[in-house]
Amino acid sequence: MCDKRIFAGGSKMAYKLTEKKDNKQQHTTYALYMIISSYFHKSICCSKCLETKLHLYYQELPFKSQEELEEKLIQNLEKELGDMIPVFEMMNCKTTIKRYQEEYCLIFETGFEDMYVIIDKKGSYKIKTKGERME
C-alpha cells in the first residue's frame, strides 16, 4: 500500500525542472576555434577535453544556424585578419582553449606571434595579438 503522507505535500517536489540555457558563447567559441584553426597550415589543439565539450554544445545547434553563424564569423574574420590569412596558411600553430571566469580565451601560438581571441557571455569576441594590451 501507498503511504498517503508521501502525497500530503502536493506541490512540493524533490527536483526542479531547469530551463534550457542559451549557449551562444560556447557556439561562438567553437565556431571561432574551428574557423581560425582552418586558416593555418596545421593546428594542434592542446585542450582536447574543452574542445570536445564545446563541440558537443555546437552540435546541439541546428545545422542551418551553424551555417549562418559560420558565414557571419568568416565575413567578420576576413575583414579583421585580412592580409594575415595568407601568412597563416604557411604556419603551424598550437591552440589552447581556456576558460577565465565568464569568458573563453582561444590562444593561437605560432612561435612568431601569438593571437588571442576573447569571447564574452553574449558571444561577442575581441582579437588581439601578442604585445597588444588585453582589456
mmCIF file of the C-alpha atoms, coordinates in Angstrom:
data_MODEL
# 
_entry.id   MODEL 
# 
loop_
_atom_site.group_PDB 
_atom_site.id 
_atom_site.type_symbol 
_atom_site.label_atom_id 
_atom_site.label_alt_id 
_atom_site.label_comp_id 
_atom_site.label_asym_id 
_atom_site.label_entity_id 
_atom_site.label_seq_id 
_atom_site.pdbx_PDB_ins_code 
_atom_site.Cartn_x 
_atom_site.Cartn_y 
_atom_site.Cartn_z 
_atom_site.occupancy 
_atom_site.B_iso_or_equiv 
_atom_site.pdbx_formal_charge 
_atom_site.auth_seq_id 
_atom_site.auth_comp_id 
_atom_site.auth_asym_id 
_atom_site.auth_atom_id 
_atom_site.pdbx_PDB_model_num 
ATOM 1   C CA . MET A 1 1   ? 0.000  0.000  0.000   1.00 0.00 ? 1   MET A CA 1 
ATOM 2   C CA . CYS A 1 2   ? 0.982  3.558  -0.600  1.00 0.00 ? 2   CYS A CA 1 
ATOM 3   C CA . ASP A 1 3   ? 1.506  5.833  2.392   1.00 0.00 ? 3   ASP A CA 1 
ATOM 4   C CA . LYS A 1 4   ? -0.766 8.876  1.993   1.00 0.00 ? 4   LYS A CA 1 
ATOM 5   C CA . ARG A 1 5   ? 1.703  11.047 3.914   1.00 0.00 ? 5   ARG A CA 1 
ATOM 6   C CA . ILE A 1 6   ? 4.002  10.952 0.864   1.00 0.00 ? 6   ILE A CA 1 
ATOM 7   C CA . PHE A 1 7   ? 1.413  12.809 -1.208  1.00 0.00 ? 7   PHE A CA 1 
ATOM 8   C CA . ALA A 1 8   ? 0.340  15.221 1.550   1.00 0.00 ? 8   ALA A CA 1 
ATOM 9   C CA . GLY A 1 9   ? 2.764  17.920 0.365   1.00 0.00 ? 9   GLY A CA 1 
ATOM 10  C CA . GLY A 1 10  ? 1.123  18.073 -3.063  1.00 0.00 ? 10  GLY A CA 1 
ATOM 11  C CA . SER A 1 11  ? 3.123  20.678 -4.981  1.00 0.00 ? 11  SER A CA 1 
ATOM 12  C CA . LYS A 1 12  ? 6.415  20.145 -3.163  1.00 0.00 ? 12  LYS A CA 1 
ATOM 13  C CA . MET A 1 13  ? 8.804  18.373 -5.489  1.00 0.00 ? 13  MET A CA 1 
ATOM 14  C CA . ALA A 1 14  ? 12.173 16.864 -4.753  1.00 0.00 ? 14  ALA A CA 1 
ATOM 15  C CA . TYR A 1 15  ? 13.554 18.192 -8.058  1.00 0.00 ? 15  TYR A CA 1 
ATOM 16  C CA . LYS A 1 16  ? 13.181 21.232 -10.272 1.00 0.00 ? 16  LYS A CA 1 
ATOM 17  C CA . LEU A 1 17  ? 12.852 21.381 -13.997 1.00 0.00 ? 17  LEU A CA 1 
ATOM 18  C CA . THR A 1 18  ? 15.614 23.562 -15.390 1.00 0.00 ? 18  THR A CA 1 
ATOM 19  C CA . GLU A 1 19  ? 15.334 25.921 -18.305 1.00 0.00 ? 19  GLU A CA 1 
ATOM 20  C CA . LYS A 1 20  ? 17.438 25.277 -21.361 1.00 0.00 ? 20  LYS A CA 1 
ATOM 21  C CA . LYS A 1 21  ? 20.392 27.608 -21.146 1.00 0.00 ? 21  LYS A CA 1 
ATOM 22  C CA . ASP A 1 22  ? 21.463 29.813 -24.055 1.00 0.00 ? 22  ASP A CA 1 
ATOM 23  C CA . ASN A 1 23  ? 24.843 28.536 -25.212 1.00 0.00 ? 23  ASN A CA 1 
ATOM 24  C CA . LYS A 1 24  ? 25.693 31.364 -27.621 1.00 0.00 ? 24  LYS A CA 1 
ATOM 25  C CA . GLN A 1 25  ? 29.095 31.838 -26.001 1.00 0.00 ? 25  GLN A CA 1 
ATOM 26  C CA . GLN A 1 26  ? 30.002 28.174 -26.437 1.00 0.00 ? 26  GLN A CA 1 
ATOM 27  C CA . HIS A 1 27  ? 28.660 28.102 -30.009 1.00 0.00 ? 27  HIS A CA 1 
ATOM 28  C CA . THR A 1 28  ? 30.680 31.181 -30.972 1.00 0.00 ? 28  THR A CA 1 
ATOM 29  C CA . THR A 1 29  ? 33.810 29.904 -29.213 1.00 0.00 ? 29  THR A CA 1 
ATOM 30  C CA . TYR A 1 30  ? 33.743 26.586 -31.037 1.00 0.00 ? 30  TYR A CA 1 
ATOM 31  C CA . ALA A 1 31  ? 32.967 28.188 -34.420 1.00 0.00 ? 31  ALA A CA 1 
ATOM 32  C CA . LEU A 1 32  ? 35.841 30.679 -33.992 1.00 0.00 ? 32  LEU A CA 1 
ATOM 33  C CA . TYR A 1 33  ? 38.189 27.890 -32.923 1.00 0.00 ? 33  TYR A CA 1 
ATOM 34  C CA . MET A 1 34  ? 37.199 25.808 -35.940 1.00 0.00 ? 34  MET A CA 1 
ATOM 35  C CA . ILE A 1 35  ? 37.406 28.658 -38.482 1.00 0.00 ? 35  ILE A CA 1 
ATOM 36  C CA . ILE A 1 36  ? 40.630 30.288 -37.266 1.00 0.00 ? 36  ILE A CA 1 
ATOM 37  C CA . SER A 1 37  ? 42.334 26.887 -36.912 1.00 0.00 ? 37  SER A CA 1 
ATOM 38  C CA . SER A 1 38  ? 41.464 26.155 -40.542 1.00 0.00 ? 38  SER A CA 1 
ATOM 39  C CA . TYR A 1 39  ? 43.401 29.258 -41.659 1.00 0.00 ? 39  TYR A CA 1 
ATOM 40  C CA . PHE A 1 40  ? 46.655 27.653 -40.511 1.00 0.00 ? 40  PHE A CA 1 
ATOM 41  C CA . HIS A 1 41  ? 48.633 25.034 -42.416 1.00 0.00 ? 41  HIS A CA 1 
ATOM 42  C CA . LYS A 1 42  ? 48.366 22.802 -39.356 1.00 0.00 ? 42  LYS A CA 1 
ATOM 43  C CA . SER A 1 43  ? 46.762 23.408 -35.971 1.00 0.00 ? 43  SER A CA 1 
ATOM 44  C CA . ILE A 1 44  ? 47.073 21.177 -32.927 1.00 0.00 ? 44  ILE A CA 1 
ATOM 45  C CA . CYS A 1 45  ? 44.703 21.653 -30.001 1.00 0.00 ? 45  CYS A CA 1 
ATOM 46  C CA . CYS A 1 46  ? 46.200 21.220 -26.542 1.00 0.00 ? 46  CYS A CA 1 
ATOM 47  C CA . SER A 1 47  ? 42.820 21.400 -24.776 1.00 0.00 ? 47  SER A CA 1 
ATOM 48  C CA . LYS A 1 48  ? 41.107 18.233 -26.001 1.00 0.00 ? 48  LYS A CA 1 
ATOM 49  C CA . CYS A 1 49  ? 38.629 17.984 -23.106 1.00 0.00 ? 49  CYS A CA 1 
ATOM 50  C CA . LEU A 1 50  ? 37.365 21.554 -23.521 1.00 0.00 ? 50  LEU A CA 1 
ATOM 51  C CA . GLU A 1 51  ? 37.396 21.189 -27.311 1.00 0.00 ? 51  GLU A CA 1 
ATOM 52  C CA . THR A 1 52  ? 35.122 18.132 -27.029 1.00 0.00 ? 52  THR A CA 1 
ATOM 53  C CA . LYS A 1 53  ? 32.787 19.902 -24.601 1.00 0.00 ? 53  LYS A CA 1 
ATOM 54  C CA . LEU A 1 54  ? 32.445 22.912 -26.935 1.00 0.00 ? 54  LEU A CA 1 
ATOM 55  C CA . HIS A 1 55  ? 31.950 20.608 -29.920 1.00 0.00 ? 55  HIS A CA 1 
ATOM 56  C CA . LEU A 1 56  ? 29.021 18.942 -28.147 1.00 0.00 ? 56  LEU A CA 1 
ATOM 57  C CA . TYR A 1 57  ? 27.419 22.330 -27.437 1.00 0.00 ? 57  TYR A CA 1 
ATOM 58  C CA . TYR A 1 58  ? 27.919 23.251 -31.093 1.00 0.00 ? 58  TYR A CA 1 
ATOM 59  C CA . GLN A 1 59  ? 26.292 20.021 -32.282 1.00 0.00 ? 59  GLN A CA 1 
ATOM 60  C CA . GLU A 1 60  ? 23.115 20.987 -30.372 1.00 0.00 ? 60  GLU A CA 1 
ATOM 61  C CA . LEU A 1 61  ? 22.771 23.996 -32.660 1.00 0.00 ? 61  LEU A CA 1 
ATOM 62  C CA . PRO A 1 62  ? 20.557 23.301 -35.709 1.00 0.00 ? 62  PRO A CA 1 
ATOM 63  C CA . PHE A 1 63  ? 22.555 22.875 -38.936 1.00 0.00 ? 63  PHE A CA 1 
ATOM 64  C CA . LYS A 1 64  ? 21.051 25.984 -40.540 1.00 0.00 ? 64  LYS A CA 1 
ATOM 65  C CA . SER A 1 65  ? 22.033 28.064 -37.506 1.00 0.00 ? 65  SER A CA 1 
ATOM 66  C CA . GLN A 1 66  ? 25.561 26.630 -37.653 1.00 0.00 ? 66  GLN A CA 1 
ATOM 67  C CA . GLU A 1 67  ? 25.861 27.693 -41.296 1.00 0.00 ? 67  GLU A CA 1 
ATOM 68  C CA . GLU A 1 68  ? 24.570 31.200 -40.561 1.00 0.00 ? 68  GLU A CA 1 
ATOM 69  C CA . LEU A 1 69  ? 26.938 31.644 -37.606 1.00 0.00 ? 69  LEU A CA 1 
ATOM 70  C CA . GLU A 1 70  ? 29.914 30.404 -39.632 1.00 0.00 ? 70  GLU A CA 1 
ATOM 71  C CA . GLU A 1 71  ? 29.132 32.687 -42.591 1.00 0.00 ? 71  GLU A CA 1 
ATOM 72  C CA . LYS A 1 72  ? 28.828 35.725 -40.306 1.00 0.00 ? 72  LYS A CA 1 
ATOM 73  C CA . LEU A 1 73  ? 32.064 34.917 -38.473 1.00 0.00 ? 73  LEU A CA 1 
ATOM 74  C CA . ILE A 1 74  ? 34.004 34.225 -41.683 1.00 0.00 ? 74  ILE A CA 1 
ATOM 75  C CA . GLN A 1 75  ? 32.955 37.594 -43.124 1.00 0.00 ? 75  GLN A CA 1 
ATOM 76  C CA . ASN A 1 76  ? 33.998 39.391 -39.931 1.00 0.00 ? 76  ASN A CA 1 
ATOM 77  C CA . LEU A 1 77  ? 37.280 37.481 -39.615 1.00 0.00 ? 77  LEU A CA 1 
ATOM 78  C CA . GLU A 1 78  ? 38.236 38.160 -43.224 1.00 0.00 ? 78  GLU A CA 1 
ATOM 79  C CA . LYS A 1 79  ? 37.746 41.888 -42.574 1.00 0.00 ? 79  LYS A CA 1 
ATOM 80  C CA . GLU A 1 80  ? 39.663 41.805 -39.281 1.00 0.00 ? 80  GLU A CA 1 
ATOM 81  C CA . LEU A 1 81  ? 42.526 39.493 -40.248 1.00 0.00 ? 81  LEU A CA 1 
ATOM 82  C CA . GLY A 1 82  ? 42.656 40.393 -43.948 1.00 0.00 ? 82  GLY A CA 1 
ATOM 83  C CA . ASP A 1 83  ? 46.256 40.163 -45.188 1.00 0.00 ? 83  ASP A CA 1 
ATOM 84  C CA . MET A 1 84  ? 47.295 37.880 -42.325 1.00 0.00 ? 84  MET A CA 1 
ATOM 85  C CA . ILE A 1 85  ? 45.263 34.895 -43.585 1.00 0.00 ? 85  ILE A CA 1 
ATOM 86  C CA . PRO A 1 86  ? 47.675 34.006 -46.454 1.00 0.00 ? 86  PRO A CA 1 
ATOM 87  C CA . VAL A 1 87  ? 50.557 34.186 -43.945 1.00 0.00 ? 87  VAL A CA 1 
ATOM 88  C CA . PHE A 1 88  ? 48.716 31.841 -41.561 1.00 0.00 ? 88  PHE A CA 1 
ATOM 89  C CA . GLU A 1 89  ? 48.352 29.301 -44.373 1.00 0.00 ? 89  GLU A CA 1 
ATOM 90  C CA . MET A 1 90  ? 52.127 28.775 -44.281 1.00 0.00 ? 90  MET A CA 1 
ATOM 91  C CA . MET A 1 91  ? 52.329 28.416 -40.499 1.00 0.00 ? 91  MET A CA 1 
ATOM 92  C CA . ASN A 1 92  ? 51.633 25.720 -37.928 1.00 0.00 ? 92  ASN A CA 1 
ATOM 93  C CA . CYS A 1 93  ? 50.092 26.652 -34.618 1.00 0.00 ? 93  CYS A CA 1 
ATOM 94  C CA . LYS A 1 94  ? 49.407 25.262 -31.199 1.00 0.00 ? 94  LYS A CA 1 
ATOM 95  C CA . THR A 1 95  ? 45.910 26.130 -29.999 1.00 0.00 ? 95  THR A CA 1 
ATOM 96  C CA . THR A 1 96  ? 44.851 26.346 -26.372 1.00 0.00 ? 96  THR A CA 1 
ATOM 97  C CA . ILE A 1 97  ? 41.291 26.896 -25.172 1.00 0.00 ? 97  ILE A CA 1 
ATOM 98  C CA . LYS A 1 98  ? 40.909 28.334 -21.687 1.00 0.00 ? 98  LYS A CA 1 
ATOM 99  C CA . ARG A 1 99  ? 38.031 29.486 -19.546 1.00 0.00 ? 99  ARG A CA 1 
ATOM 100 C CA . TYR A 1 100 ? 38.574 32.539 -17.320 1.00 0.00 ? 100 TYR A CA 1 
ATOM 101 C CA . GLN A 1 101 ? 35.664 33.456 -15.060 1.00 0.00 ? 101 GLN A CA 1 
ATOM 102 C CA . GLU A 1 102 ? 32.863 34.085 -17.570 1.00 0.00 ? 102 GLU A CA 1 
ATOM 103 C CA . GLU A 1 103 ? 34.997 34.320 -20.730 1.00 0.00 ? 103 GLU A CA 1 
ATOM 104 C CA . TYR A 1 104 ? 36.615 31.842 -23.070 1.00 0.00 ? 104 TYR A CA 1 
ATOM 105 C CA . CYS A 1 105 ? 40.060 32.520 -24.472 1.00 0.00 ? 105 CYS A CA 1 
ATOM 106 C CA . LEU A 1 106 ? 41.449 30.942 -27.652 1.00 0.00 ? 106 LEU A CA 1 
ATOM 107 C CA . ILE A 1 107 ? 45.227 31.178 -27.862 1.00 0.00 ? 107 ILE A CA 1 
ATOM 108 C CA . PHE A 1 108 ? 46.902 30.502 -31.207 1.00 0.00 ? 108 PHE A CA 1 
ATOM 109 C CA . GLU A 1 109 ? 50.686 30.200 -30.798 1.00 0.00 ? 109 GLU A CA 1 
ATOM 110 C CA . THR A 1 110 ? 52.845 30.121 -33.934 1.00 0.00 ? 110 THR A CA 1 
ATOM 111 C CA . GLY A 1 111 ? 56.303 30.661 -32.493 1.00 0.00 ? 111 GLY A CA 1 
ATOM 112 C CA . PHE A 1 112 ? 56.456 34.087 -34.130 1.00 0.00 ? 112 PHE A CA 1 
ATOM 113 C CA . GLU A 1 113 ? 53.386 35.865 -32.850 1.00 0.00 ? 113 GLU A CA 1 
ATOM 114 C CA . ASP A 1 114 ? 50.511 34.749 -30.653 1.00 0.00 ? 114 ASP A CA 1 
ATOM 115 C CA . MET A 1 115 ? 46.878 35.594 -31.315 1.00 0.00 ? 115 MET A CA 1 
ATOM 116 C CA . TYR A 1 116 ? 44.277 35.754 -28.563 1.00 0.00 ? 116 TYR A CA 1 
ATOM 117 C CA . VAL A 1 117 ? 40.522 35.635 -29.086 1.00 0.00 ? 117 VAL A CA 1 
ATOM 118 C CA . ILE A 1 118 ? 38.392 36.510 -26.054 1.00 0.00 ? 118 ILE A CA 1 
ATOM 119 C CA . ILE A 1 119 ? 34.703 35.513 -26.161 1.00 0.00 ? 119 ILE A CA 1 
ATOM 120 C CA . ASP A 1 120 ? 32.302 37.018 -23.610 1.00 0.00 ? 120 ASP A CA 1 
ATOM 121 C CA . LYS A 1 121 ? 28.997 35.671 -22.241 1.00 0.00 ? 121 LYS A CA 1 
ATOM 122 C CA . LYS A 1 122 ? 26.996 37.216 -25.073 1.00 0.00 ? 122 LYS A CA 1 
ATOM 123 C CA . GLY A 1 123 ? 29.149 35.609 -27.785 1.00 0.00 ? 123 GLY A CA 1 
ATOM 124 C CA . SER A 1 124 ? 30.960 38.841 -28.716 1.00 0.00 ? 124 SER A CA 1 
ATOM 125 C CA . TYR A 1 125 ? 34.673 38.500 -29.323 1.00 0.00 ? 125 TYR A CA 1 
ATOM 126 C CA . LYS A 1 126 ? 37.897 40.519 -29.494 1.00 0.00 ? 126 LYS A CA 1 
ATOM 127 C CA . ILE A 1 127 ? 41.059 39.526 -31.337 1.00 0.00 ? 127 ILE A CA 1 
ATOM 128 C CA . LYS A 1 128 ? 44.427 40.664 -30.032 1.00 0.00 ? 128 LYS A CA 1 
ATOM 129 C CA . THR A 1 129 ? 47.984 39.747 -30.917 1.00 0.00 ? 129 THR A CA 1 
ATOM 130 C CA . LYS A 1 130 ? 50.910 39.374 -28.527 1.00 0.00 ? 130 LYS A CA 1 
ATOM 131 C CA . GLY A 1 131 ? 52.074 42.765 -27.472 1.00 0.00 ? 131 GLY A CA 1 
ATOM 132 C CA . GLU A 1 132 ? 48.611 44.320 -27.578 1.00 0.00 ? 132 GLU A CA 1 
ATOM 133 C CA . ARG A 1 133 ? 47.108 45.053 -24.191 1.00 0.00 ? 133 ARG A CA 1 
ATOM 134 C CA . MET A 1 134 ? 44.115 42.858 -23.312 1.00 0.00 ? 134 MET A CA 1 
ATOM 135 C CA . GLU A 1 135 ? 41.234 44.811 -21.729 1.00 0.00 ? 135 GLU A CA 1 
# 
